[in-house]
Amino acid sequence: MKTAILTDIEGTAGSISFVRDVLFPYARRELPRFVAEHGREPEVRRWLDQVAIEHGAMCDDAMIVEILQGWIDEDRKHTALKALQGMMWTDGYRREDFTAHVYPAAVAGLRRWHAAGHPLAVYSSGSVPAQEMFFGHSDAGDLLPLFGAFFDTEVGGKRDAASYVRIAAELERELGSVLFLSDVVAELDAARAAGMRTVLVDRREDYPEPRTGAQCNGHPRVERFDAIEP
């Protein structure tokens, strides 16, 4: 049986800076336009109204936009903000305002593993729709056909071993036949505790100071996907 490969996105397949330097600023900048154009759509209105209710005041859309922009500046993790950001990013991808950054070596590795028959899946803190938009509108084109499954924190936190047990069950795989790739040691610790194989992806672009020795906590370390042997 071929090893299944489960990969994180930020800092692993793509750069950490893409979200910080492209997606977050885009959402902040485009909020007024997006709300003006889509604010009457039921799914958008639902989240805008939730913000107004939670703010404890009668807010018009301009005020709601200001509140949301403030939350972006604070890096606040709020369900309504995450939902609206996801919608705006989807809109941005479809408008071709940007494409998602995926490292060229990661693209080559994913294509090579797929061609060799290794099932590929994604596990990221971003929502499954956001993951699908990311890989469907990448710098290298549509990479969605490479993947068989996507997982977000609906299955549990990334630092919780039980999450990886659930993922393996959904993939119909023994835990030991799944290789998890991440740039976060604590996530790898959880996957290893569950029984998965692990690799620490330690890219110089994202982590200028190499993490070696005890910092790897026993996880094999690579700087590029082409150094990974499934």
C-alpha positions in Angstrom: 0.0 0.0 0.0 1.3 3.4 -1.0 1.9 5.9 1.8 -0.8 8.6 2.0 0.6 12.1 2.3 -1.2 14.7 4.5 0.1 18.2 4.2 -0.3 21.5 5.9 -0.4 24.6 3.8 1.2 27.7 5.4 4.9 27.3 5.8 4.8 23.8 4.3 3.3 23.8 0.8 3.1 27.6 0.5 4.7 30.6 2.2 3.5 31.9 5.6 3.8 35.5 4.2 1.1 34.9 1.5 -1.7 35.0 4.1 -0.1 37.9 6.0 1.0 40.0 3.0 -1.6 39.2 0.4 -4.9 37.7 1.8 -5.3 39.7 5.0 -4.6 43.1 3.3 -6.8 42.2 0.4 -9.7 41.4 2.7 -9.2 44.7 4.7 -9.0 46.8 1.5 -11.9 45.2 -0.3 -14.3 45.0 2.6 -16.2 48.2 1.6 -16.6 47.1 -2.0 -17.6 43.5 -1.1 -20.2 44.6 1.4 -21.6 47.2 -1.0 -21.9 44.6 -3.8 -22.9 41.5 -1.8 -24.4 42.8 1.5 -27.9 41.9 0.6 -27.1 38.2 -0.2 -28.4 36.0 2.7 -25.2 34.3 3.6 -23.3 37.6 3.7 -26.1 39.4 5.5 -26.2 36.7 8.2 -22.6 37.4 9.2 -22.9 41.2 9.0 -26.0 41.1 11.2 -24.2 38.9 13.7 -21.4 41.5 14.0 -24.0 44.3 14.5 -25.8 42.3 17.2 -22.6 41.4 19.0 -21.5 45.0 18.9 -24.6 45.9 20.9 -25.6 48.8 18.8 -27.7 49.6 15.7 -24.9 49.6 13.1 -25.2 50.5 9.5 -23.0 48.6 7.0 -20.3 51.3 7.1 -19.9 50.9 10.8 -19.8 47.1 10.5 -17.0 47.4 7.9 -15.1 49.6 10.3 -15.5 47.0 13.1 -14.4 44.2 10.8 -11.4 46.1 9.6 -10.5 46.8 13.3 -10.7 43.0 14.0 -8.4 42.3 11.0 -5.9 44.8 12.4 -6.1 43.1 15.8 -5.8 39.6 14.1 -9.0 38.7 16.0 -10.2 35.1 15.5 -13.9 35.6 15.1 -16.2 33.3 13.3 -18.1 36.0 11.4 -14.8 37.6 10.3 -13.4 34.3 9.2 -16.5 33.5 7.2 -16.6 36.9 5.5 -12.8 36.8 4.8 -13.3 33.4 3.2 -16.1 34.8 0.9 -13.9 37.8 0.0 -10.9 35.6 -0.8 -13.1 33.3 -3.0 -14.3 36.4 -4.8 -10.7 37.6 -5.2 -9.6 34.3 -6.7 -12.5 34.3 -9.1 -11.8 37.9 -10.1 -8.2 36.8 -10.6 -7.1 39.6 -8.3 -4.3 37.3 -7.0 -3.2 33.6 -7.1 -2.1 31.4 -4.2 1.6 31.0 -3.5 2.8 27.4 -3.6 6.5 26.7 -3.6 7.7 25.3 -7.0 9.4 22.4 -5.3 6.2 21.6 -3.5 4.2 21.6 -6.7 6.8 19.3 -8.3 6.7 17.0 -5.2 2.9 16.8 -5.1 2.7 16.0 -8.8 5.4 13.4 -8.5 3.7 11.7 -5.5 0.3 11.8 -7.2 1.8 10.2 -10.4 3.4 7.5 -8.3 0.1 6.6 -6.7 0.4 8.2 -3.3 -3.0 9.5 -2.1 -2.7 13.2 -1.2 -4.8 15.2 1.4 -4.6 18.5 3.1 -5.1 19.5 6.8 -5.1 23.2 7.5 -6.6 25.6 10.0 -8.2 27.4 7.1 -11.7 26.2 6.1 -12.0 23.4 3.5 -13.5 25.9 0.9 -10.6 28.2 1.5 -8.2 25.3 1.0 -9.9 24.3 -2.3 -9.8 27.9 -3.6 -6.1 28.1 -2.6 -5.1 25.0 -4.6 -7.6 25.6 -7.3 -6.1 29.1 -8.1 -2.4 28.6 -7.4 0.6 30.2 -9.1 1.0 26.9 -10.8 -2.6 26.6 -12.0 -5.3 24.3 -10.8 -3.8 21.7 -8.4 -7.1 20.4 -7.0 -7.0 17.2 -9.1 -4.0 16.1 -7.1 -5.9 15.8 -3.9 -8.4 13.3 -2.6 -9.4 15.0 0.6 -9.3 18.2 2.6 -9.6 18.6 6.4 -9.9 21.7 8.6 -10.4 22.1 12.3 -13.9 20.7 12.1 -12.1 17.4 12.7 -10.4 18.9 15.7 -7.4 21.1 16.6 -4.1 20.5 14.8 -2.3 20.0 18.2 -4.8 17.3 19.3 -3.8 13.7 18.6 -7.4 12.7 18.3 -7.7 14.9 15.1 -5.2 12.7 13.3 -7.0 9.5 14.4 -10.2 10.9 12.8 -8.4 11.9 9.6 -6.9 8.5 9.2 -10.3 6.9 9.7 -11.9 9.2 7.1 -9.0 8.3 4.7 -9.7 4.6 5.5 -6.0 4.3 6.4 -3.9 2.8 9.1 -2.2 5.6 11.0 1.2 4.3 10.2 0.5 4.5 6.5 0.0 8.3 6.6 2.9 10.8 6.5 2.1 14.3 7.9 4.0 17.3 6.7 4.1 20.5 8.7 6.3 23.4 9.7 4.9 23.3 13.3 6.6 20.9 15.7 3.6 20.8 18.1 1.4 19.6 15.2 3.9 17.0 14.3 4.1 15.9 17.9 0.3 15.3 18.0 0.3 13.4 14.7 3.2 11.2 15.9 1.4 10.6 19.2 -1.6 9.4 17.2 0.7 7.0 15.2 1.3 8.9 11.9 4.7 9.3 10.4 6.0 12.9 10.3 8.3 15.3 8.6 9.2 18.8 9.7 9.3 21.2 6.7 11.8 23.9 7.8 12.0 26.3 4.9 14.6 29.1 4.9 12.2 31.5 3.3 9.8 31.1 6.3 12.3 30.2 9.1 15.7 32.0 8.4 17.2 30.3 11.5 17.3 26.5 10.9 15.6 24.4 13.5 18.0 21.5 14.3 18.7 19.0 17.1 16.3 19.3 20.0 14.2 21.9 18.2 13.0 19.2 15.8 11.9 17.0 18.7 12.9 13.8 16.9 11.0 14.6 13.6 12.9 14.2 10.4 13.7 17.6 9.0 13.8 18.8 5.4 13.9 22.2 3.7 12.2 21.2 0.4 9.6 18.6 -0.7 12.1 17.0 -3.0 14.0 15.8 0.0 11.0 13.8 1.3 10.8 10.0 0.6 7.3 8.7 1.2 
